[in-house]
Amino acid sequence: MNTYVTGTTVKQLREARNMTQAELAERIGVSSKTVSKWETAKGLPDISLLQSLAQALGISVIELMNGEQITNRNVSANMLRCKFYVCPVCGNVIHTMGSAVVSCCGITLPALEAEEADAFHSVTAERVEDEHFVTVEHPMTKQHFISFLAYVTSDRLQLVKLYPEGNAETRLQLRGRGYLYWYCNLHGLFRQKI
Ligand SMILES: [Fe+2]
């Protein structure tokens, strides 16, 4: 993840669009020598050029800055392919239906990769009438706790925020097959079919 536009990104995107340095330069009103300098890390595009540079390269400014082009294959926005992002600074929880560039507190956040439950983060889901009573076997201290539980089905998300010194448990309405997610502030995201 970059903190500003890099020459490699400009070069890759320009070549992918079969554009010469001169053609790109003309579109944004600079000389081809300037583009060449950017691509060889001997200079950086002025911030005032970012909008037109991104436009000429066919991507958004934020993608240009990150050096990552987002191609969202989840066009039907199937919730089962959703992603979670958690800000390590303020604890913000962000849910998206597909790929996105997400930032919070000035940090670009990676999509969390969910792991299988381990012995220290095991979950039990007990069916009580039309609900699941879900409990995570885990400490709930201020330093180490489960910060949210989520139940995702193809068309719905139920997200429950949990707090330190509370209980790592909740009731979730039964909605058919889906995934249960839970997030430990120290050990990350876990997932289990439910
Ligand atoms: Fe943990």
Boltz pocket constraint, residues with backbone or C-beta under 6 A from the ligand:
constraints:
  - pocket:
      binder: B
      contacts: [[A, 120], [A, 121], [A, 138], [A, 144], [A, 145], [A, 184], [A, 185], [A, 186], [A, 187]]
      max_distance: 6.0
